[in-house]
Amino acid sequence: MREQGESPGRQSRGSASVEYTVITAIIVMTLFVPVPGLGHSVIGMLMSSLVRFQANSTYLLSMP
């Protein structure tokens, strides 16, 4: 219930943190859930790309 001296916007206080938490959880779940048809998550594909890049860069730098 609203008291007489309270402003109307006071009841919705704290809703931004709830929205932030829900959106962050959705983004994290999207990154870690496997992509249909590929069987790998976005994070898994990113990590394998970084491993291949690092292996190729190491080979290139080791050449005389």
C-alpha positions, 0 to 999 in steps of 0.5 A, a space after each residue: 500500500 502506498 502511504 500518503 507522502 510517498 511518490 508514485 515511482 517509489 514502488 517500482 524501485 529495484 526493477 532495473 536490477 531484476 531486468 539486468 539479472 534476467 537479461 544477463 542469464 538469457 545471454 549466458 544461457 545462449 552462449 553455452 547451449 549447443 547450437 542446433 545442427 552443429 552440436 557445439 556452443 558459441 563458446 566452444 566454437 570461439 575456443 576452438 577458433 582461438 586454439 587454431 589461431 594460436 597454433 597457426 601463429 606459433 607455427 608462423 613465428 617459429 619459421 626462420 
